[in-house]
Amino acid sequence: MSSVAPAPSSELSPGVFSSTEAVTDSLISGLSFMLLANVIQRGFGFVRNLSFCRLLDEDGLGLWALASSFFILAAPLAVLGLPGTFGRLIESYRVQ
């Protein structure tokens, strides 16, 4: 009589995800959240710029355009790529 161990089953019980499925699901949900947050942020910026165009006179609008251009150029240097890591950090803390 030979004692052969049964082959491991490749099927998982219902409700149990493999590690790759869990990582993929976590990644997709994190990316979806970051995309939604980015769209909302851009929408608020668009509405803000439209309101400034309506409220300011020509000189004030020119000053706003200069200041806004400066901040758009200076912001990436100020945060040094930090927002790009938020999605990765959120997912790593969620997994823990």
C-alpha positions, -999 to +999 in steps of 0.1 A: +000+000+000+015+033-011+010+065+009+008+092-017-003+127-005-033+140-024-025+167-050-034+202-038-067+214-052-064+244-075-100+255-067-106+278-038-137+277-016-163+303-024-155+337-009-118+331-007-096+352-030-061+342-040-034+367-032-031+380-068-069+386-069-068+404-037-039+426-048-056+433-082-088+442-065-070+464-040-050+481-068-081+487-089-101+502-060-071+524-051-067+536-087-104+542-090-104+563-058-074+584-070-090+589-104-122+601-089-104+624-065-084+639-093-115+645-114-133+662-085-102+683-078-099+694-115-137+703-115-133+725-084-103+742-100-123+748-132-152+764-113-128+785-093-111+798-124-145+806-140-156+825-110-123+845-109-129+854-146-163+868-138-154+886-106-120+902-114-114+932-137-087+930-165-058+940-142-068+917-114-073+888-139-038+894-153-023+893-118-043+861-111-030+845-143+006+854-134+003+841-098-016+809-110+011+802-136+038+806-110+021+782-086+015+757-113+052+757-120+064+758-084+040+733-069+057+701-083+090+714-069+074+721-035+059+687-030+086+667-047+063+641-062+046+633-029+010+631-043+021+603-066+030+581-037-003+585-019-021+558-038+007+533-031+009+543+006-029+541+010-029+505-004+000+494+017-016+506+049-050+491+039-033+457+034-017+459+069 
